């Protein structure tokens, strides 16, 4: 059974930092690209960052220079370090494979950035 469990969200002031974690099980983690996605209030889910199995990364323009995605294949975990947070980063954050699998979405973790 595949499980992607996100954690690390919370309430933070603008300019603050959070580190999100995603623990994966039931998949060949090290063989897959992974991504962080988010869905803000009244918005569609969007791709935030991706990391390929070899470690190369890509970011949405809105988070470039502020967020860092990383992974540890031995721990089946992917992280998202978020710095210089802005109110517009408020969203539920999810991890999934990249490209996504529609049946792998978890509960996500809420990030709220106050101004």
Residue, then its C-alpha position, 0 to 999 in steps of 0.5 A: x500500500x502506497x503512503x505519502x505522509x506530509x508533515x511540518x506545516x504550521x502558522x508562521x509570520x511573513x519572513x519566517x521559515x518552515x521545513x516540510x517532510x514527506x515520508x514515502x512507503x510502498x513505492x520504489x522511492x529512489x526510482x521516482x521523481x518527487x514533487x511538492x505541490x500546493x493548493x491555496x484557498x480558492x486556487x487550483x493545485x500547483x506544482x511548487x518544486x520537483x527533484x529527480x532521482x539523480x537529485x536535479x531540481x526545478x522550482x516554480x518561479x514564485x518560490x525560486x530562491x526561497x524554497x529548496x527541495x531535497x531527498x534522502x533515498x535511504x530514508x524514503x523522504x523528501x523535504x521542502x525547506x521554505x524560507x522568506x515565506x510570504x502570505x501568498x504561500x499560504x496553502x495545503x502542501x502535498x507531496x507526490x511523484x513527479x509526474x503525479x499519480x492521482x491515487x497517491x495524494x495524501x492529506x497534505x500539511x497546512x501552511x499559513x503565513x500571516x502578514 
